């Protein structure tokens, strides 16, 4: 009696895709870390990924605040 072998094209049922963490570094305040992160978040959302903001500080910048449009923000 032989055991069935999984197809190389399909992952095992128990396999789960892991999330990815991307860190945005900047040398000083105002270099665009938050802006770049929010732009990337919109790209990921357009590709069908679930994007949620936990906390964000716009530092009063209207352009940065505008990038929060359409992204889910967790309540404080």
C-alpha positions in Angstrom: 0.0 0.0 0.0 1.5 3.3 -1.0 0.7 6.7 0.6 -0.4 9.5 -1.7 2.2 12.1 -2.4 1.3 15.7 -2.5 1.4 17.6 -5.8 4.5 19.8 -6.0 2.2 22.6 -7.4 0.0 22.8 -4.3 1.2 23.6 -0.8 0.2 21.3 2.1 -3.1 22.1 3.7 -1.4 23.0 6.9 0.9 25.5 5.3 0.0 29.1 6.1 1.4 32.1 4.4 3.3 34.3 6.8 2.9 38.1 6.9 5.6 40.4 6.0 7.0 43.4 8.0 8.5 46.3 6.2 10.2 49.0 8.3 10.6 52.5 6.9 13.8 54.2 8.2 14.7 57.9 8.1 17.6 59.9 9.5 15.4 62.6 10.9 11.9 63.9 11.3 10.3 65.2 8.1 12.2 63.0 5.6 9.0 61.2 4.4 8.8 57.9 6.3 5.1 58.2 7.1 4.3 59.5 3.6 6.2 56.6 1.9 4.6 54.0 4.2 1.1 55.3 3.4 1.9 55.3 -0.3 3.0 51.7 0.0 -0.1 50.9 2.0 -2.3 52.1 -0.9 -0.4 50.0 -3.4 -0.8 46.9 -1.2 -4.5 47.6 -0.8 -5.0 47.9 -4.5 -3.3 44.5 -4.9 -6.0 43.1 -2.6 -4.1 42.9 0.6 -5.7 43.8 3.9 -4.1 47.0 5.2 -4.9 48.5 8.6 -3.3 51.5 10.4 -2.7 51.1 14.1 -1.4 54.5 14.8 -0.1 57.4 12.7 1.1 60.8 13.4 0.7 63.2 10.5 2.6 66.1 12.2 0.0 68.4 10.8 0.9 67.7 7.2 -2.2 67.8 5.0 -0.5 65.7 2.3 0.2 62.9 4.8 -3.3 63.1 6.3 -4.8 62.9 2.8 -3.1 59.5 2.3 -5.1 58.1 5.2 -8.2 58.3 3.0 -9.5 54.9 2.2 -7.3 53.0 4.7 -8.9 51.4 7.8 -7.7 53.0 11.1 -8.0 51.1 14.4 -9.6 53.0 17.2 -7.3 54.2 20.0 
